[in-house]
Amino acid sequence: MSRGGIRINSGRKTPSSPYKEKTIPVRIPLSIKPDVLVYLEEYKKRISNNSEVSLDFPQALPNPPSLARPIYSGQVSAGQSRFPSPAQDYEQKFLDLNERYITDPPATFFFEVNGDSMIGAGIFHGDTVIVDRAAKYKSSSIVVADVDGEWMVKRFYKRGSVVKLLSENPEHPPITLSEGQELHVFGKVTYVIHKPE
């Protein structure tokens, strides 16, 4: 029987605390682990910025309010074909972004992207990724993950016992998980909010 190897969502904790004080292990319900991790990430940021550290426990809204906006019934061309003027063919419809982009509201979180390691996947610095922590991910899925206390958006890769987090930028080498490292996949990236230049 083989032993050891990389275990996703388990492993040794980092020796140095990012919270600037001693830490202790605590047992929490598995269902709220992602919420606790989001809370701790914000707590860590505020400590590093010497900001006020009092925080409310993060929770996604179970029933976000509807915000339906008018949508044109046709399509807009990005190629050579031409579509009729909106004045020629317009049917009043409404689109609620929550309905289109959020499948499971309580499990959905937004993360702001910092860096350019995923530009090949259309994810740029300053973009916002929509992450569903209830969605099933697989090898090749783009995920938000925590590696030894560092949060990142990467393409998840798993082949046998080999686990990697891949970038979509040749200037950023892949991260190969080694024995003893802790990887927690927070959730799968389902959509990207990108502001055009």
TAMO-V672233 format. One record per backbone hydrogen bond with DSSP energy under -0.5 kcal/mol. NH is the residue of the N-H (numbers start at 0). CO is the residue of the C=O. If there is no record, write none. Layout:
BEGIN
nh->NH co->CO
nh->NH co->CO
END
This chain:
BEGIN
nh->7 co->5
nh->8 co->182
nh->9 co->6
nh->11 co->179
nh->19 co->16
nh->31 co->28
nh->32 co->29
nh->35 co->31
nh->36 co->32
nh->37 co->33
nh->38 co->34
nh->39 co->35
nh->40 co->36
nh->41 co->37
nh->42 co->38
nh->43 co->39
nh->44 co->40
nh->45 co->41
nh->46 co->42
nh->47 co->43
nh->48 co->44
nh->49 co->46
nh->50 co->45
nh->63 co->60
nh->68 co->94
nh->70 co->92
nh->87 co->84
nh->88 co->84
nh->92 co->70
nh->92 co->90
nh->94 co->68
nh->96 co->66
nh->96 co->94
nh->98 co->95
nh->99 co->95
nh->100 co->96
nh->101 co->97
nh->102 co->100
nh->106 co->103
nh->107 co->104
nh->108 co->130
nh->110 co->128
nh->112 co->126
nh->118 co->115
nh->119 co->167
nh->120 co->117
nh->121 co->118
nh->122 co->117
nh->123 co->121
nh->125 co->112
nh->126 co->123
nh->127 co->192
nh->128 co->110
nh->129 co->190
nh->130 co->108
nh->130 co->128
nh->131 co->187
nh->132 co->106
nh->132 co->130
nh->134 co->131
nh->139 co->155
nh->140 co->137
nh->142 co->140
nh->142 co->153
nh->143 co->186
nh->144 co->142
nh->144 co->151
nh->145 co->183
nh->146 co->144
nh->146 co->149
nh->147 co->145
nh->147 co->181
nh->149 co->146
nh->150 co->148
nh->151 co->144
nh->153 co->142
nh->153 co->151
nh->154 co->165
nh->155 co->140
nh->155 co->153
nh->156 co->163
nh->158 co->161
nh->161 co->158
nh->162 co->160
nh->163 co->156
nh->164 co->174
nh->165 co->154
nh->165 co->163
nh->167 co->116
nh->171 co->168
nh->172 co->170
nh->174 co->164
nh->175 co->173
nh->176 co->162
nh->176 co->174
nh->180 co->177
nh->182 co->6
nh->182 co->9
nh->183 co->145
nh->185 co->143
nh->185 co->183
nh->186 co->143
nh->187 co->131
nh->188 co->141
nh->189 co->129
nh->189 co->187
nh->190 co->129
nh->192 co->127
nh->193 co->191
nh->195 co->193
END
